[in-house]
Amino acid sequence: MKKNNIIILLTLVTLGLASCSYQNNNKIEQKDVKAGSEWVYGVHPDSTARQLKVQYTPNPELEKRTNAIRQKLYGI
C-alpha cells in the first residue's frame, strides 16, 4: 500500500511539473492588425489609448436591468 502511494505521488508530481511549461509551446505568432493604432495603443507605449477617454452618460434603466440579471443569475 505504501509503495502504491509513493508511485501515485511521484506520478502526480511529474504530471504537475510537466504541465508548468505547457502554455510556452502552445502559442501561435500572429500579425497584429492594430499595430501602431493610436486608438488602441495610444501615441506611445506609456500613454493611454484614446478609446479609454470616451465617457458615457449613465443610464439608470440599464442599471436596473443589469441588477435584475445579476439577481437572477447569482441570487445576490
N, C-alpha and C positions, 0 to 999 in steps of 0.2 A: 504494500500500500504506500509506503514511504517513497519507494522508488518511482511509482507512478506519479505521485505528487511532484517530485523533482523533475520528471520528464515533462509534465504538463506546464510547470512553471518556466522551465527553460524554453519550451516551445512558445509560450506567450511572450516572454521577454524578447526572443528572436523575432517574432512577428511584429512586436511593437517597435523594435529598433529598425526593422526593415521598412516600416510604414512611415518613418520620420522623413525620409527623403523621397517619398512617392511623388509629391507635387513638383519637385525640382525637375523631373523628367516629363511631367505631364503638362506641357505648355506648348503653345504654337506662336511663332513670331508672325505678327500681322502689321501691315502698314496702317499707321494712324491717319485716318482721313481728315481729322480735325486738327492735325499738327499745324501750329502757327496761328490758329484761330484765336483772335483776341476775345471773342465772345465766350469761348470755352475755357481758355487757359490764361487769359489776361495779357497784358502788354509784355511782361517778363515773368519768369518763374516765381518771383517773390510777391507779385501783385495778385489781387483778387480778380476773378473773372467778371466781365460786365454783366453776365446774366444773374449774378448774385445781388446786384444793386437794384433789381426790379422789386418793388414793394407793391403788394396787392392790398386793396381795401378789405377789411374783414367783413364777412357775410354771416350774420347770426343764424340764418336759415341753414347754412351749411354746417355750422357748429352743432345745431340741434340734430341734424341728420347724422352727423359723424358720431355724436354721443349715443344716439339710438342704435346705430350699428354696433358700436363698441359694447353697449349694454347687452345686445342680443348675442354677440359672439362670446364675450368674456364674462358676462354677468356681473359687471363692476357696479 
